[in-house]
Each structure stands twice: as C-alpha cells, then as structure tokens.
Amino acid sequence: MTRSALLPLVVLACSNAASTPSERYGFVTTLGNDTVAVERIARSPTRLVTDDVDRWPFVRRRHTEFDLNPDGTIRHMVMDVRTPNGPSPRERGRRVTADFSKDRVRISVRDSAGTRDTSFATGGAITVPHVSMMYSVIELEIAAALRQAAANRLAPGDSVLFRQFYPDRDVGPSFVLHRGYVHPLPGGKVELRHDWLSGTGEVTVDSGGRMLTYSGGRSTYKVAVSRTTTAPDIDSVAARLAAAEARSGQQQLSVRDTAHATIGAVALSVDYGRPLMRGRRLLGNVISYDRVWRTGANAATQFTTSAPITLAGLPLPAGTYTLWTAPHMHGVDLIVNRQTGQWGTEYSRARDLGVAPMKVDSVAAPVEKFTIAIEPGDAKHGTLAMAWGTFRWTAPIVAR
C-alpha cells in the first residue's frame, strides 16, 4: 500500500472524533436470491450498537453494544443472543460480555446453565467477536486494520493480523481464539482472510474505511453483502424468518440427505448436503471450473458400498469413501477418496483412490435442490447420478 493511498485514513484517524455525527445504516446479506441476514447499525466515534437477524443456519437475533477506543478498536462488548426456535432455554438465549485490553480479552458467557468465563492473550492484535453474518464487526476490524496500516506505513502487499472468538460457542475446548488477516489493495479494495474459512472475502471500502460491499464468491460462504443508507426494519424480517423456520422445522440452509439402493446383493448409500440453486449461475460461479468441489454442501459427501464394485470404472472394495468432483468447461471428473468423516473443505489429494470422467448431460427443467441418486439397472449394473440446475452428471456402477 502506498503512502498516498493511505493518506485519507491518516486524516480520518487524526480528526476530532467528537465532531463526527452519529451514523445510522445497515447491511443486507443475500445468498443467491435469498436474504440470509439483515443488520441495523447506529455508529458514533465511541460507540456501536447493532441489531441483527440471520439464518446461518438457525434463525438468531442479536442486540450488541460496543464501547470503542479512540483508534476504533473494541474496549467493551455486551451481546444478547436469542434463538427463537431453540429446543431448550439454554439454547434460546445467552449473554456474552467481553473486555478488551491491549494484550488480552476476557469473555463471560451467561445462560440458563450458569456463567462460564475465559480469557485469551491476544499479542496486541486487533480482536473482535466473530459471527459469520455480522458485518458491522467485519467493518470495524477492517477500518481498524487500515488505520494501523497507515500509522505503521506498511509496504504494499503487507497484511494486518486480527484475532477473533465465537460468541455462539460455549466456553470449553472448542472456544478458541482464531486469526485472520486484512490485506489492503489499491483502489479502495481489501481482501479478508480467515483461518476458519476456505477462500478469500473481497471488500470495497470508502476513504473512511466504511465497508460498502462484501463478496464471498471466492470463499465457501458465497454471500453478497450491500450497505444500506437507511436502517432496515429488523423486527419484521426477524419475525418472518422465525415463523418460516418454525413452520418448516428447517434449521439448515443446505439440508443433509441420504440416497439408498441395491444392485443385486450390493447395498449402496450416499450421505450428502443439498444446497439450493437460489437463482444463481452454478457452473463457473458457485462451482468453479478446474477446482475440486465438495459435491454438495457442508460435510464431505460419503459413499458406502457393502461389497466390491466398480464406479466409473474405478475398482472399489467394500467400505466407505468420499466423493468429489472437478468440473471443467468441457467435462467433469469424479474423484473417489479414502478419507471419510471430514468437512467439505478438507480434501486431501494424497488420499485419492482414483479419478475418472463422468458423462455430462443437461435437463430441461432446472433442479433447484442438488440431488444425488443411485439408479439400479439390472442385477449387476446401475448408475450414480448427480443433478443441479440444468446439469446432470452420471457414472456407471457395476457389482463385481
């Protein structure tokens, strides 16, 4: 980053904060044509108050109040979290408080089960709570990082470290302090990199470090975020999302499903996540060309056979495997991997059993929900079929 590119931020950091009027605005997050989060924000130089609702995957409401230091970092936080359709009182509500000093953050989680406290050494890094769809905090960390970059006259290509904890997780072995990086680029662009998210978030900011847009197109969270100049009506959005969740009993964006079939004496099954099309262009967008795709959503797709078979010409002994695909402009490869039980971003090429091409067809009526089927033919033959949008990929199954 050049010195001239950072000058507006230096001027901002050195201006009289007390003279800056309060702002009221919001962020709206969409996944394709579905709204998955809305946030209402009131911001002054020393205080940030947000109300938000998201369905990622459960519907949750948060009211959060932050006291800010002069450099825009957080000094104190109180976050009230409500999960309207949570099955137990403990899951339906909690309060998370945190105090941030130069080198440590102290966190307290209180709910119907009591109070749990913990603390972490931060090493002096910018530290924030992390909620996947809460972009007011992402805006805070980016603005603070840009100020730090300007103050330290960082060279082009340098990144600023930040640390984060999950207020939606309980204090215990899984409650850890993660890390990420704000990577400034010329022209009001920023890349956001997390150790918990596969890929990179792309952000545009104005000269004051305000986040204007966010794109997760290069990450596993393929959301788009836009800034609104008016404060959204959180109450009506939250009521609608909670009511829809209660009616459907659905608390996942991409449901988990299984397909079962028998070919002769062989029992076969597939366990996989089923993302929705949501009006998006799939191949070359949601699913990148020439990259390995988890072939579904969330956890890796599991394929089990009770006896030896060949799948797309690959010999498979009885057992469980994970299935992956690598789409290309003019075809698609099926990848069978020996590793099982992993998340869908944890592909290990070293564990591949084999790679083989699939047959590519199209369907007349778009398939909204990603579907994997095992289609028996006769006592020895069948087909593994995958369909989403207008594509249909198939591979032959032969009982040995």
C-alpha positions in Angstrom: 0.0 0.0 0.0 1.4 3.4 -0.9 1.7 6.3 1.5 -0.6 8.4 -0.7 -3.3 5.7 -0.8 -3.4 5.7 3.0 -3.5 9.5 3.4 -7.3 9.8 3.7 -7.2 7.2 6.5 -4.5 9.1 8.4 -6.5 12.2 8.2 -9.6 10.4 9.5 -7.7 8.9 12.4 -6.3 12.2 13.4 -9.5 14.2 13.1 -11.6 15.2 16.1 -13.8 12.2 16.8 -16.2 14.2 18.9 -17.1 16.3 15.8 -18.2 13.3 13.8 -22.0 12.9 13.8 -23.6 9.5 14.5 -24.5 7.3 11.6 -27.4 5.0 11.1 -27.2 2.4 8.3 -27.4 -1.3 7.7 -26.1 -4.3 5.9 -28.2 -6.8 3.9 -26.7 -10.3 3.1 -28.0 -12.4 0.3 -27.2 -16.0 -0.8 -28.4 -16.0 -4.4 -32.0 -14.6 -4.4 -32.5 -15.4 -0.6 -31.9 -12.9 2.2 -30.0 -14.7 4.9 -29.0 -11.7 7.2 -30.0 -8.1 7.9 -28.3 -5.7 10.3 -29.4 -2.3 11.7 -26.5 -0.2 12.9 -26.0 3.0 14.9 -22.4 4.2 15.0 -20.7 7.1 16.7 -16.9 7.6 17.3 -17.1 5.9 20.7 -20.0 3.5 20.4 -21.5 1.0 18.1 -25.0 -0.5 18.6 -26.3 -3.2 16.3 -29.4 -5.3 16.0 -29.3 -8.1 13.5 -31.0 -11.3 12.5 -29.5 -14.1 10.4 -30.4 -17.7 9.4 -27.0 -19.2 9.2 -28.2 -21.9 9.6 -30.5 -21.3 12.6 -32.5 -18.1 12.9 -30.8 -15.9 15.5 -31.3 -12.4 16.8 -28.6 -10.3 18.4 -28.5 -7.0 20.2 -24.9 -5.9 20.7 -23.4 -2.8 22.3 -19.8 -1.9 21.8 -17.7 0.7 23.5 -14.9 1.8 21.3 -11.4 3.1 21.8 -10.2 6.2 20.0 -8.5 4.1 17.3 -11.8 2.3 16.6 -10.9 -1.0 18.3 -13.3 -2.5 20.8 -13.0 -1.8 24.6 -16.1 -3.5 25.9 -18.9 -5.6 24.4 -22.3 -6.8 25.6 -24.1 -9.2 23.2 -27.5 -10.7 23.8 -28.2 -13.7 21.6 -31.7 -15.2 21.1 -32.5 -18.3 19.1 -36.3 -18.1 18.8 -36.8 -21.8 17.9 -34.1 -23.2 20.1 -35.2 -26.5 21.7 -34.1 -25.6 25.2 -33.9 -22.5 27.4 -30.1 -22.6 27.3 -30.1 -22.6 23.5 -32.8 -19.9 23.2 -30.9 -17.2 24.9 -27.4 -16.1 26.2 -25.5 -13.0 27.1 -21.8 -12.7 26.1 -19.7 -9.9 27.6 -16.1 -9.2 26.8 -13.5 -6.7 27.9 -10.6 -6.0 25.6 -7.2 -4.7 26.8 -4.0 -4.2 24.8 -2.9 -7.8 25.2 -5.9 -9.8 26.4 -9.6 -10.4 26.0 -11.8 -11.6 28.9 -15.0 -13.3 27.9 -18.0 -14.3 30.0 -20.9 -16.4 28.7 -24.1 -16.5 30.7 -27.3 -18.5 30.0 -29.8 -20.7 31.9 -27.0 -23.2 32.8 -24.9 -20.5 34.6 -21.9 -18.4 33.8 -18.6 -19.5 32.2 -15.5 -17.3 32.0 -12.4 -17.5 29.9 -9.6 -15.2 28.7 -7.0 -15.2 25.9 -3.8 -13.4 25.3 -4.1 -11.5 22.0 -0.5 -10.5 21.4 -1.7 -6.9 20.9 -3.6 -7.9 17.7 -7.0 -6.3 16.8 -9.5 -8.6 18.5 -13.2 -8.9 17.7 -16.1 -11.4 18.2 -16.9 -13.4 15.2 -20.4 -14.0 13.9 -20.5 -15.2 10.3 -23.2 -12.8 9.1 -22.5 -9.8 11.3 -20.8 -7.4 9.0 -20.7 -4.4 11.3 -17.9 -6.2 13.2 -16.1 -7.0 10.0 -16.3 -3.4 9.1 -14.8 -2.5 12.5 -11.9 -4.8 12.1 -11.2 -3.7 8.5 -11.3 0.0 9.5 -9.0 -0.5 12.5 -6.6 -2.6 10.4 -6.4 0.2 7.7 -5.7 2.8 10.4 -3.0 0.5 11.7 -1.6 0.0 8.3 -1.5 3.8 7.7 0.1 4.5 11.1 2.8 1.9 10.6 3.4 2.8 6.9 3.0 -0.8 5.8 4.6 -1.7 2.5 2.4 -2.7 -0.5 1.3 -6.4 0.0 1.6 -6.4 3.8 -1.4 -7.6 5.9 -2.7 -6.8 9.3 -3.4 -9.6 11.8 -6.6 -9.7 13.7 -7.9 -12.3 16.3 -11.5 -13.4 16.9 -13.6 -15.6 19.1 -17.1 -17.2 18.6 -19.7 -15.9 20.9 -22.2 -18.5 19.7 -20.0 -21.3 21.0 -19.7 -22.4 24.6 -16.7 -21.8 26.8 -14.7 -25.1 26.6 -12.3 -27.0 24.3 -14.0 -25.5 21.1 -13.9 -21.9 22.4 -10.6 -20.7 20.9 -9.1 -17.5 19.6 -8.8 -17.7 15.8 -6.8 -15.5 13.5 -7.3 -13.7 10.2 -5.7 -11.1 8.0 -6.9 -7.8 6.5 -5.0 -7.4 3.2 -5.3 -3.9 1.8 -5.2 -3.4 -2.0 -5.2 -0.3 -4.2 -8.4 1.4 -5.3 -10.4 1.0 -2.1 -10.3 -2.8 -2.1 -9.5 -5.2 0.7 -9.1 -8.9 0.9 -10.2 -10.7 4.1 -8.6 -14.0 5.0 -9.7 -16.2 7.9 -8.2 -19.4 9.2 -11.7 -20.9 9.6 -12.9 -20.1 6.1 -11.7 -21.7 2.9 -11.1 -18.9 0.4 -10.9 -15.1 0.5 -13.6 -12.4 1.1 -13.5 -9.4 -1.2 -14.4 -6.0 0.3 -14.8 -2.5 -1.1 -14.3 0.5 1.3 -14.6 4.2 1.0 -11.8 6.6 2.1 -13.0 6.5 5.7 -12.7 2.7 5.9 -16.5 2.2 5.7 -17.4 -1.1 4.1 -19.6 -0.6 1.0 -19.8 -4.2 -0.3 -18.6 -7.7 0.6 -18.4 -10.7 -1.7 -17.8 -14.3 -0.6 -17.6 -15.5 -4.2 -14.0 -16.7 -3.7 -14.8 -18.5 -0.5 -17.1 -21.3 0.7 -19.5 -18.6 2.1 -20.8 -17.4 -1.3 -22.8 -14.5 0.0 -23.1 -10.9 -1.2 -23.4 -8.0 1.3 -24.5 -4.5 0.5 -24.6 -1.4 2.6 -27.9 0.5 3.1 -28.2 4.2 3.9 -31.3 3.6 6.0 -31.7 1.4 9.0 -33.6 -1.8 8.0 -36.7 -3.0 9.8 -35.2 -5.8 11.7 -38.3 -6.7 13.7 -40.4 -7.6 10.7 -37.6 -9.5 9.0 -36.8 -11.5 12.2 -40.5 -12.3 12.8 -40.9 -13.6 9.2 -37.7 -15.7 9.3 -38.5 -17.2 12.7 -42.1 -18.0 11.7 -41.0 -19.7 8.5 -38.4 -21.8 10.4 -41.0 -22.8 13.0 -43.4 -23.9 10.2 -40.9 -25.9 8.3 -38.9 -27.2 11.1 -36.0 -26.5 8.8 -32.8 -25.2 10.6 -30.2 -25.7 7.8 -29.5 -23.7 4.7 -28.4 -26.9 2.9 -30.2 -30.0 4.3 -28.4 -33.3 4.8 -29.9 -36.2 2.9 -29.2 -39.8 2.0 -29.9 -41.9 -1.0 -30.1 -45.8 -0.8 -30.3 -48.5 -3.4 -29.4 -52.1 -4.0 -27.8 -53.6 -7.1 -28.1 -57.3 -6.9 -26.9 -58.2 -3.4 -24.9 -54.9 -3.1 -26.3 -52.2 -0.7 -25.2 -48.7 -1.7 -25.8 -45.4 0.0 -24.8 -41.7 -0.3 -24.9 -39.1 2.5 -24.6 -35.5 1.3 -25.6 -31.9 1.7 -28.2 -30.4 -0.7 -27.6 -26.7 -1.5 -30.3 -24.8 -3.3 -29.8 -23.0 -6.7 -31.4 -19.8 -5.3 -31.4 -18.2 -8.8 -27.6 -18.4 -9.1 -25.4 -19.3 -12.1 -23.9 -22.6 -10.9 -21.0 -23.8 -13.2 -18.2 -21.3 -13.4 -19.7 -19.3 -10.5 -21.0 -21.2 -7.4 -19.0 -24.2 -8.7 -15.6 -23.1 -10.0 -14.1 -24.7 -13.1 -10.9 -26.7 -12.7 -11.1 -26.9 -8.9 -12.2 -29.7 -6.7 -15.8 -29.3 -5.5 -17.1 -31.0 -2.3 -20.1 -32.2 -4.4 -22.8 -30.8 -2.1 -22.6 -28.7 0.9 -21.1 -28.7 4.4 -19.5 -32.0 5.4 -17.9 -34.1 2.6 -20.1 -36.4 0.6 -19.9 -40.0 1.9 -20.4 -43.1 -0.4 -20.8 -46.6 1.1 -20.9 -50.0 -0.6 -21.4 -53.3 1.1 -19.5 -55.3 -1.4 -16.8 -54.7 -4.1 -18.0 -52.6 -7.1 -16.6 -50.5 -9.9 -17.7 -46.9 -10.0 -16.9 -45.0 -13.2 -14.5 -47.9 -14.0 -12.7 -47.5 -10.7 -12.5 -50.7 -8.5 -13.8 -50.0 -5.0 -13.6 -52.6 -2.2 -16.5 -52.8 0.2 -16.3 -49.7 2.6 -17.0 -46.0 2.9 -15.4 -43.3 0.7 -15.9 -39.6 0.0 -16.9 -38.4 -3.4 -15.6 -35.2 -5.0 -15.9 -33.7 -8.5 -13.8 -31.4 -10.6 -15.9 -29.6 -13.3 -14.2 -28.3 -16.4 -15.5 -26.3 -19.4 -16.0 -29.5 -21.4 -16.5 -32.3 -18.9 -16.3 -33.3 -15.2 -14.1 -35.7 -13.3 -15.3 -37.9 -10.4 -12.8 -38.3 -7.6 -13.1 -41.1 -5.1 -11.1 -40.5 -1.9 -10.3 -42.9 1.0 -10.6 -40.2 3.7 -14.0 -40.1 5.5 -15.8 -38.0 8.1 -14.1 -34.7 7.2 -15.6 -31.3 6.4 -16.1 -30.5 2.8 -13.1 -28.1 2.7 -10.6 -30.7 3.9 -9.9 -32.5 0.6 -6.6 -34.4 0.6 -5.4 -35.4 -2.9 -2.9 -37.8 -1.3 -5.8 -40.0 -0.1 -7.4 -40.3 -3.6 -8.3 -43.8 -4.7 -8.8 -42.7 -8.3 -10.2 -40.2 -10.7 -12.4 -40.9 -13.7 -14.6 -38.9 -16.1 -18.4 -38.7 -15.8 -20.9 -38.4 -18.5 -22.3 -34.9 -18.9 -25.9 -34.2 -19.9 -28.4 -31.4 -19.4 -32.0 -31.4 -18.1 -34.9 -29.4 -19.5 -36.4 -28.4 -16.1 -33.8 -26.9 -13.7 -33.3 -28.8 -10.5 -33.5 -26.4 -7.6 -32.0 -28.7 -4.9 -28.8 -30.5 -5.6 -29.6 -34.2 -5.9 -27.6 -37.4 -5.9 -29.3 -40.6 -6.8 -28.3 -44.3 -7.2 -30.3 -45.7 -10.0 -30.4 -49.6 -10.3 -30.5 -51.1 -13.7 -30.3 -54.9 -13.5 -28.7 -57.3 -11.1 -25.2 -56.1 -11.8 -25.5 -52.6 -13.2 -26.7 -49.2 -12.0 -25.9 -45.5 -12.3 -24.7 -42.8 -9.9 -26.4 -39.6 -11.0 -25.9 -36.0 -9.8 -28.2 -33.2 -10.9 -28.4 -29.5 -10.1 -29.7 -26.6 -12.2 -29.5 -27.8 -15.7 -26.6 -30.2 -15.5 -26.8 -34.0 -14.9 -23.6 -36.0 -14.4 -23.6 -39.8 -14.4 -21.2 -42.6 -13.8 -21.8 -46.4 -14.2 -21.8 -48.7 -11.2 -21.0 -52.4 -11.7 -21.4 -55.1 -9.0 -18.3 -57.4 -9.0 
